[in-house]
Amino acid sequence: MAQKPLNKQNTNIDIDAYEDADVAFRLANERFEPGLVQDLAREVVRRLAFRLSDTETVSAMPDHAEIERFCEALLSRNERASDQIILSARADGVPLEVVYLGYIAGASRRLGQMWEADEASFAEVGLGTGRLYRIIRGLRHAIGPVILEGRTRASALFALPPGETHTLGIEIAADMFRRDGGHVDVCIGQSHDEIMALSDQRHYSVIVLAANSDRVVAPLLQLAVALRISQPLTPFALAGNLVIQNPEIQKLVGAELVLEDIKNAIPTLQEIIKSDN
């Protein structure tokens, strides 16, 4: 049977988010050394695989053979084979919890095992995880409630990627934001895992990432990928000299907004938060 292309008639697919995620991984492959892409792929595996701990409460999980078939599709030359498996599952009435906690998290764990056991090359697993990431982004409106269930609502997260030392702008912006009544979490000088531990407790209305130096590109992109999985419905804004000097960073992060002056962008951020409430 011929494979149908992914299109705007497919139920629950956010085509813009799907395509942005696809572009981000392709650009990373084209523009950066393999080590960075490998780190991004590992981050996708790590962020998704742990979700399997939640599957005890969900019935009708895919069996080993189904996960293997999905992994084969993720690694195949057919660009849309993995998409079609997920779309077919949804058309057959498979619950979103099963799609996310079963198929996607299960395939992520299996890809990680294949990588560690040298059953698949770095290039193959990078390809598969990139496809998993775009599926997650494409289904963000559908599976977002599954990911965000039970979290505390918060207005904003302002974060510097690990290694960024220019803190004044984000500190001033956070103070201004709070004076206007906003609830903002600020992550300065924290590790990747510390930022993600906080994110996994919250549902933010907007996330602002600030970076000023080329030396933080790798941690910035790794943080952005992790936060996109943790916060599937949240718009991202980028601030700092890095994105102004290198506009391509916006595509790599998939950010909806660039703030040329974060201190003067508070009204814009407040409007985003109001529209989310």
PESUL-V515354 format. One record per pair of residues at least 6 apart in sequence whose ideal C-beta (glycine too) atoms are under 6 Angstrom apart, sorted by sequence separation. I is the first residue (numbers start at 1). GAP is how many residues later the second one is. If there is no record, write none. Layout:
# PESUL-V515354
((I/GAP) (I/GAP))
This chain:
# PESUL-V515354
((55/6) (114/6) (243/6) (259/6) (8/7) (177/7) (242/7) (243/7) (29/8) (73/8) (74/8) (187/8) (250/8) (28/9) (73/9) (211/9) (89/10) (115/10) (174/10) (28/12) (73/12) (158/12) (174/12) (238/12) (111/14) (70/15) (243/15) (158/16) (111/17) (238/17) (236/19) (236/20) (237/20) (238/20) (239/20) (167/21) (235/21) (237/22) (239/23) (158/26) (155/27) (204/27) (207/27) (155/28) (156/28) (157/28) (158/28) (159/28) (160/28) (199/28) (212/28) (154/29) (155/29) (162/29) (206/29) (207/29) (208/29) (209/29) (210/29) (211/29) (212/29) (224/29) (162/30) (196/30) (200/30) (204/30) (210/30) (212/30) (192/31) (199/31) (208/31) (211/31) (221/31) (70/33) (71/36) (159/36) (70/37) (235/37) (60/38) (58/39) (67/39) (71/39) (62/40) (67/40) (170/40) (61/41) (62/41) (58/43) (67/43) (100/43) (55/46) (96/46) (100/46) (166/46) (54/47) (96/47) (157/47) (164/47) (154/48) (75/49) (82/49) (86/49) (97/49) (51/50) (96/50) (152/50) (153/50) (154/50) (155/50) (156/50) (157/50) (158/50) (159/50) (160/50) (161/50) (151/51) (151/52) (164/52) (52/53) (75/53) (163/53) (51/54) (74/54) (148/55) (161/55) (163/56) (48/57) (52/57) (74/57) (162/57) (161/58) (49/59) (161/59) (48/60) (49/60) (161/62) (45/63) (49/63) (206/63) (45/66) (206/66) (45/67) (206/67) (205/68) (205/71) (3/77) (6/77) (10/77) (3/81) (38/84) (41/84) (45/84) (41/85) (44/85) (147/85) (41/88) (144/88) (37/89) (44/89) (144/89) (173/89) (177/89) (173/90) (176/90) (172/91) (140/92) (169/93) (25/105) (21/112) (22/112) (21/113) (18/116) (21/116) (155/118) (18/119) (17/120) (18/120) (17/121) (17/123) (14/124) (13/125) (14/126) (14/127) (12/130) (43/179) (47/179) (36/182) (43/182) (47/182) (39/183) (43/183) (40/185) (27/224) (27/225) (23/228) (24/228) (24/230) (20/234))
